[in-house]
């Protein structure tokens, strides 16, 4: 169906629609219309090429004609299909321990940025810095930091309450965690004496630290001040890396003060030429008996919160999983502005523009580095690890078998605990949990290709 519409331009009348046969070319002394050959098996909605050599910027005495072509039948509406999530998604591969982690930013871009800074330093031009790279806060991210901090405390409280209802098991020989009354029977233990146990896990009662992997960082009063040395590492407190990121983003905690600059720092290349002087750091509060410190610490959290009533368990589970999503999204947003460093060989994390100089790395070839960490830009999974566990569809059913492990899915430990407590599963975690796969019997597993 093709319509030829003449717009009322320069006093010309409006022309009604007319049928047009696409097999013939429409030729006019003032308008040349080129008709492409369209396939009948496909659907098109496009305009035709036309040449109007007599049209010019100043105007034209010729009538303007708009030609539209479409092969869709009349009365057929366009159906918009929503992009569906994939059915099954594999987990991120486990990186080998005898190699360095890949750089989150391509190494070519890192070298290019270093060359540009070096060129500016040779010419004596200061490095242009924007907040928070110049030591100032980003006003738009201060509410985000408070939201992440409050959600972090709510997450710890919710998990501590849910562990009284949903038991968690941890292997005493390795880092494996399982959510359920009894541990699984999958033979993947790599801890000491695993041969004597035929690679079966030695399950013990778990805690909040088994669900939330404790990633700690040194608290710095001035992130742009003196770097932590190996001999002075005991002068600084270690707190959760998420809390330290929130403090540097604008959260004020009296027990852990932070310097708030009013004048930006100045840098020439990689050297700080003006940091506003060194301020005397206040005395640490590591021995203070304050209930505020326990709110954002996972140590013995299950003992601080009593067991909730069974009627409140689904509500607490839903609030906990919502807090988990808020923390994860907020940390990702903060890390786009604030610098967080991670060791390329071990799990050490440092929140600040530069990593510390404590020689505590014992990972691959640490002798070559004299125990120093190989700092690089951190990822969200390194600051707030998901800690994947096997997904259990029936908590009251038989334990997971090693012969059927390829049919089982996985999910973050927080999501698995909240799901078994009655919370709704977020859509982004359903593909990796493999909910659409039917688990066969042990005898049928060998017949499946």
C-alpha positions in Angstrom: 0.0 0.0 0.0 1.5 3.3 -1.1 0.1 6.7 -0.4 1.1 9.9 -2.2 0.5 12.9 -0.1 0.9 16.4 -1.2 1.3 18.9 1.6 -0.3 22.4 1.4 2.9 24.3 0.7 2.8 27.8 -0.8 -0.9 27.7 -1.2 -1.2 24.3 -2.9 -4.2 22.2 -2.1 -4.1 18.9 -0.2 -4.2 15.8 -2.3 -5.9 12.6 -1.2 -4.3 9.1 -0.9 -4.0 7.0 -4.1 -3.1 3.5 -4.8 0.2 2.8 -6.4 1.5 -0.3 -8.1 5.1 -1.0 -7.1 5.9 -2.7 -10.4 5.8 0.6 -12.2 8.1 3.6 -11.7 6.5 6.9 -11.1 8.1 9.5 -13.3 7.3 13.1 -13.4 9.1 16.0 -15.0 9.6 17.5 -11.5 10.0 14.4 -9.4 11.9 11.1 -10.1 10.9 8.2 -7.8 13.2 5.1 -7.6 11.3 2.0 -6.5 13.4 -0.7 -4.9 12.5 -4.4 -5.4 11.2 -5.7 -2.1 11.0 -9.4 -1.1 7.6 -10.8 -0.4 8.9 -13.0 2.4 10.1 -10.1 4.5 8.4 -7.1 6.2 9.5 -3.6 5.3 8.7 -0.2 6.5 10.9 2.3 4.7 10.9 5.3 2.5 11.8 5.5 -1.2 14.7 7.3 -2.7 13.8 10.3 -4.8 15.6 13.0 -6.7 14.3 16.5 -6.8 16.9 18.5 -8.6 14.7 21.6 -8.8 14.3 21.9 -5.0 16.6 24.5 -3.5 17.0 26.3 -0.2 15.2 29.4 -1.2 12.0 27.7 -2.1 10.4 26.0 -5.1 7.4 26.6 -7.2 6.9 22.8 -7.6 4.6 20.9 -5.3 6.3 18.9 -2.6 5.3 15.2 -2.7 6.0 12.6 0.1 6.1 9.0 -1.2 5.9 6.2 1.4 6.1 2.5 0.7 5.2 -0.5 2.9 4.7 -4.2 2.2 2.8 -4.9 5.4 -0.9 -5.9 4.9 -3.5 -3.4 6.0 -4.7 -3.8 9.5 -1.7 -5.7 10.8 -0.3 -4.1 14.0 3.4 -4.2 15.0 4.0 -6.5 18.0 6.8 -5.4 20.3 8.5 -8.3 22.0 10.2 -7.8 25.3 13.7 -9.1 25.5 13.6 -12.3 27.5 16.3 -13.4 29.9 18.3 -16.5 28.9 17.2 -19.7 30.4 20.6 -20.9 31.7 23.7 -18.9 32.5 27.0 -20.3 33.5 28.8 -18.7 36.5 31.9 -16.6 36.0 35.0 -18.9 35.6 37.2 -19.4 38.6 40.5 -17.7 38.0 43.6 -19.8 38.5 45.7 -19.0 41.5 49.0 -19.3 39.7 48.3 -16.3 37.4 47.6 -12.6 37.9 44.0 -11.4 37.7 43.1 -9.7 34.4 42.9 -5.9 34.5 39.4 -4.5 34.6 40.6 -1.7 32.4 42.6 -2.7 29.3 46.3 -2.2 29.9 46.7 -0.2 26.7 44.3 2.5 28.1 46.3 2.5 31.4 49.6 3.1 29.5 48.0 5.8 27.3 46.7 7.7 30.4 50.2 7.4 32.0 51.8 8.8 28.9 49.5 11.8 28.9 50.1 12.5 32.5 53.9 12.3 31.9 53.6 14.7 29.0 51.8 17.3 31.2 54.3 16.8 33.9 57.3 17.5 31.6 55.6 20.7 30.5 54.9 21.8 34.0 51.2 21.6 33.7 49.2 20.4 36.7 47.0 17.3 36.3 43.3 18.3 35.8 41.4 16.6 38.6 37.6 16.4 39.2 35.9 15.4 42.5 36.6 13.0 44.1 40.0 12.6 42.5 41.0 16.0 43.9 40.0 15.1 47.5 36.6 16.8 47.5 33.3 15.0 48.0 30.7 14.5 45.2 27.5 16.0 46.6 25.2 13.8 44.5 26.8 10.6 45.9 26.5 11.5 49.6 22.8 10.3 49.8 23.9 7.2 47.9 26.6 6.5 50.5 24.1 6.9 53.4 21.6 4.6 51.6 24.3 1.9 51.2 25.4 2.2 54.8 21.9 1.9 56.1 21.2 -1.1 53.8 24.5 -2.7 54.9 23.4 -2.6 58.6 19.9 -3.9 57.6 21.5 -6.7 55.6 23.6 -7.9 58.6 20.6 -7.7 60.9 18.3 -9.6 58.5 20.9 -12.4 57.9 21.5 -12.8 61.7 17.8 -13.3 62.2 17.3 -15.6 59.3 20.1 -17.9 60.3 18.0 -18.9 63.4 15.4 -20.3 60.9 17.4 -21.2 57.8 20.5 -23.2 58.9 23.8 -22.7 57.0 26.7 -25.2 56.9 30.3 -24.5 56.2 33.2 -26.8 55.5 35.8 -26.8 58.2 38.6 -27.7 55.7 37.7 -25.4 52.7 35.6 -22.3 51.9 32.5 -24.3 50.7 29.2 -23.1 52.1 25.8 -24.8 51.8 22.4 -23.5 52.8 20.3 -26.3 54.3 19.8 -28.5 57.3 22.3 -31.0 56.1 25.3 -30.5 53.8 25.4 -31.7 50.2 27.2 -34.8 49.1 29.1 -33.3 46.2 32.7 -34.4 46.2 34.6 -31.1 45.5 36.5 -30.5 48.7 40.1 -29.5 48.1 41.1 -28.9 51.7 43.7 -30.8 53.7 43.1 -34.5 54.2 40.5 -34.4 51.5 41.7 -37.8 50.1 40.9 -39.5 53.3 37.4 -38.2 53.1 37.1 -39.0 49.4 36.7 -35.2 48.7 33.6 -35.0 50.9 33.2 -31.9 53.0 33.4 -31.8 56.8 30.3 -29.7 57.6 30.0 -27.5 60.7 27.5 -24.9 61.7 27.9 -21.7 59.7 27.7 -18.0 60.6 27.1 -14.6 58.9 30.7 -14.5 57.9 30.1 -17.6 55.8 27.3 -15.8 53.9 28.9 -12.4 53.7 32.6 -12.9 52.9 34.5 -10.5 55.2 36.4 -8.2 53.0 38.2 -5.6 55.2 40.2 -2.5 54.5 42.3 -0.1 56.4 40.5 3.0 57.7 42.3 6.2 56.6 41.6 9.6 58.2 43.2 11.2 55.1 43.2 8.9 52.0 45.6 11.4 50.2 47.9 11.6 53.2 50.8 9.4 54.2 50.7 5.8 52.9 50.5 2.9 55.3 53.9 1.3 55.7 54.6 -2.2 56.9 55.9 -1.1 60.3 52.9 1.2 60.9 50.1 -1.1 59.8 49.0 -1.8 63.4 48.3 1.9 63.9 45.2 1.7 61.6 41.9 0.0 62.2 40.5 -2.5 59.7 36.8 -2.3 58.9 34.6 -3.7 56.2 35.5 -2.3 52.8 31.9 -1.3 52.0 31.8 0.8 55.2 35.2 2.4 54.4 33.9 3.3 50.9 30.8 4.9 52.4 32.9 6.9 54.9 35.1 8.3 52.1 31.9 9.1 50.1 30.5 11.3 52.8 29.1 9.1 55.7 30.1 10.6 59.1 30.8 8.1 61.8 32.1 9.6 65.1 34.2 6.5 65.9 35.9 6.6 62.4 36.4 10.3 61.5 37.5 11.3 58.0 39.1 14.5 56.7 36.8 16.7 54.7 38.7 19.0 52.4 37.5 22.4 51.3 40.4 23.1 49.0 41.3 20.6 46.2 44.7 18.9 46.1 47.1 19.6 43.3 49.1 17.0 41.4 51.9 17.2 38.9 52.0 13.9 37.2 51.9 11.3 39.9 53.3 13.6 42.5 51.1 15.6 44.9 52.4 19.1 45.2 49.8 20.5 47.5 47.6 18.4 49.9 46.8 21.2 52.3 49.3 20.0 55.0 49.2 17.0 57.3 46.6 17.1 60.1 47.1 15.1 63.3 44.9 12.0 63.2 42.6 11.5 66.1 43.2 8.6 68.4 41.6 5.3 67.2 38.5 3.9 68.9 39.5 0.2 68.6 39.1 -0.4 72.3 36.0 1.7 72.8 32.8 0.0 73.9 30.3 1.4 71.5 27.2 -0.3 70.2 27.5 1.7 67.0 30.5 -0.3 65.9 28.6 -3.6 66.2 25.8 -2.5 63.8 28.0 -2.7 60.7 30.2 -5.6 61.8 29.4 -9.2 61.1 31.4 -10.7 64.0 29.0 -12.7 66.2 26.0 -11.0 64.7 23.7 -14.0 65.3 24.2 -13.6 69.0 23.1 -10.0 69.0 19.7 -10.5 67.3 17.1 -13.0 68.7 15.1 -15.4 66.6 12.1 -13.8 64.9 8.6 -15.2 64.9 7.6 -17.5 62.0 5.0 -15.0 60.8 7.7 -12.3 60.3 10.2 -14.5 58.5 9.0 -13.8 54.9 8.9 -10.1 55.5 12.4 -10.1 57.0 13.6 -12.2 54.1 12.2 -9.8 51.5 13.7 -6.8 53.3 17.1 -8.5 53.5 17.2 -9.4 49.8 16.1 -5.8 48.9 18.9 -4.5 51.1 21.4 -6.8 49.3 20.4 -5.4 46.0 20.6 -1.8 47.3 24.1 -2.4 48.6 25.3 -4.0 45.4 23.9 -1.3 43.1 25.1 1.4 45.4 28.7 0.0 45.7 28.8 -0.2 41.9 27.7 3.4 41.6 30.2 4.6 44.2 33.1 2.8 42.6 32.6 4.6 39.3 33.8 7.7 41.0 35.8 6.7 44.1 39.0 4.7 43.6 39.2 1.2 45.1 42.3 -0.9 44.6 42.6 -4.7 44.8 45.6 -7.0 44.8 46.0 -8.8 41.5 47.1 -12.0 43.3 45.2 -12.2 46.6 41.9 -10.9 48.1 43.3 -7.8 49.7 41.3 -4.6 49.1 42.3 -1.0 49.8 39.9 2.0 49.5 41.8 5.0 48.4 43.8 6.5 45.5 46.9 4.4 46.2 47.4 1.0 47.8 49.2 0.5 51.1 52.8 -0.7 51.4 52.2 -3.5 54.0 54.0 -6.7 52.9 51.2 -9.1 53.6 50.7 -10.8 50.2 51.4 -14.5 50.3 49.9 -15.5 46.9 51.6 -16.6 43.7 55.3 -15.6 43.6 55.1 -13.2 46.5 58.9 -13.7 47.0 59.5 -11.8 43.8 57.5 -8.8 45.1 58.9 -9.0 48.7 55.4 -9.7 50.0 54.0 -6.4 48.4 50.6 -6.4 46.8 50.2 -6.0 43.1 47.6 -3.2 43.1 45.1 -2.6 40.3 41.6 -1.3 39.9 39.1 -3.4 41.9 35.8 -4.8 40.7 32.4 -4.9 42.5 32.8 -8.7 43.1 36.1 -8.1 44.8 34.7 -5.5 47.2 31.3 -7.2 47.7 31.7 -10.9 46.7 28.5 -12.8 45.8 29.8 -16.1 47.3 27.9 -18.5 45.1 26.4 -21.7 46.7 24.4 -24.6 45.3 20.7 -23.9 44.8 18.5 -26.3 46.7 15.0 -26.7 45.2 13.6 -28.8 48.1 15.2 -28.0 51.4 13.4 -31.0 53.0 14.4 -33.4 50.2 17.5 -35.6 49.9 20.9 -34.0 49.9 22.5 -33.0 46.6 24.3 -35.9 44.9 27.7 -35.6 43.2 26.5 -37.5 40.2 23.8 -34.9 39.4 25.9 -31.7 40.0 25.7 -30.7 36.3 21.9 -30.4 36.7 22.1 -28.1 39.7 22.3 -24.4 39.6 23.9 -21.8 41.8 23.0 -18.5 43.4 24.6 -16.0 45.8 24.4 -17.2 49.4 22.3 -14.2 50.5 19.7 -14.9 47.7 19.6 -18.6 48.6 19.0 -17.9 52.3 16.3 -15.4 51.6 14.7 -17.6 49.0 14.4 -20.5 51.4 13.0 -18.1 54.0 10.1 -17.0 51.7 11.4 -14.1 49.7 10.8 -13.7 45.9 13.8 -14.5 43.7 15.0 -11.5 41.6 14.8 -12.2 37.8 18.5 -11.7 37.2 19.4 -14.7 39.4 16.9 -17.1 37.9 19.0 -18.1 34.8 22.0 -19.2 36.9 19.7 -21.2 39.3 18.6 -23.4 36.3 15.0 -23.6 37.4 13.8 -24.9 34.1 16.0 -28.0 34.2 14.3 -31.2 35.4 16.7 -33.1 37.8 16.7 -36.8 36.8 17.2 -39.8 39.0 20.7 -41.1 39.7 20.0 -44.1 37.3 18.8 -41.8 34.5 21.7 -39.4 34.7 24.0 -41.7 32.8 21.6 -42.0 29.9 21.4 -38.2 29.3 23.8 -36.9 26.7 
